[in-house]
């Protein structure tokens, strides 16, 4: 089985996350892990008080294409907090990719 890379893009706000995810999925042959959210302590000082993490999966080259497209869209909207590509996530990292807070009350 071929290992899948992961691209992690943390953006400001849910709408920006959806737009970035859409652009990324159109740019590369990738699929998405569940979004995650975070309201940091300094939320009132941010452009939007909620950080949303978009996680792309696929080959390294497809994830790179997806991240480039998603980054461009997010930067044209509310912006990016941080981004990373992990070419070969460990099994422990794989477990962490499934965690999300959207289902929590």
N, C-alpha and C positions, 0 to 999 in steps of 0.2 A: 504494500500500500504506500502511495506517495504521501510524504508529510506535507501538511498544509501550513503555510505561513499565516500570520495574523497581523493585520494593520489596526492599530488602536488610535482613534481620533476623538479627542475630547473637545467639544464645542459648547458655545453659549446658547442654550435654549433648545426646546423640542423641535420647533419648526426648522431651525438651521440643521439639526441632526437629520431630520427627514429629507431635506433637500440635498444634504451632503451624501447621505446613504443612497439616494436615488441616482445622483451623478456618478458615484463610485460603482454602483452595480451596472450602470450602462457603459462604463469605461473599461471594465475588466470582467473576466469570467470568475466572479466571486459570489459568495453568499454571506449572509449576515448572522452573527450571533445576536442574542437579545441585547437591546440597548440597556445601558445602566444610567443612573442619575446620581448626582451628588450636589448637595447644597452646602458649600463651604462656609466657614465662619465669617469670612469677609464678603458674603453674598451681596450685601447692599452696595458694595464698591465696584461690583462687576457690571459689564454692559447688560447682562441678563442674569438674574440671581439664581440660575440653575445651570449646572454643567451636565451635559449628556454625552455619554461615551458610545461611539459607533465602532463596531468591531467587524472588520472584513476578513474573510477566510478564502484561501485559494493558493495558487502557486505564487512564488515570490514575485514574478514579473506581473501577474494579474493584480496582486495586492498593491504593488507599486503604482500601477496605472490607476487603480481605484482610489488610492490615497491621494494621488496628484489631482485627480478630478474633484474629489470630495474637499480637499484642502482649498482649491480655487473657489468653489462655491461657498464654503463656510467663511472664507476671508472676505468675500464680497457681501456677506450678510453681517452677522454679529461677531464673527471672529473665532479663533482657535485658542484654546488654553494650552494644549500640548498634543503631540502625536509621536507614534513610534511604530516601527515594523519589527516583528520578531520572526526571523526566517524559519526556525525550527523550535517551536515552544516545547518545553518539557512537559511530562505528564502532569505534574503539579500545576503548571501554568494552564494547561488544558482544562483542569477542574475549575480554576478560577474564572475562566472565560464564560462559564455557564451561569455565574452569579449575576443577579440583577436586582435592583431595588424597586422596580416599577410595580411588582406584585405585592409589595409590602404596604401595610396601612400605617 
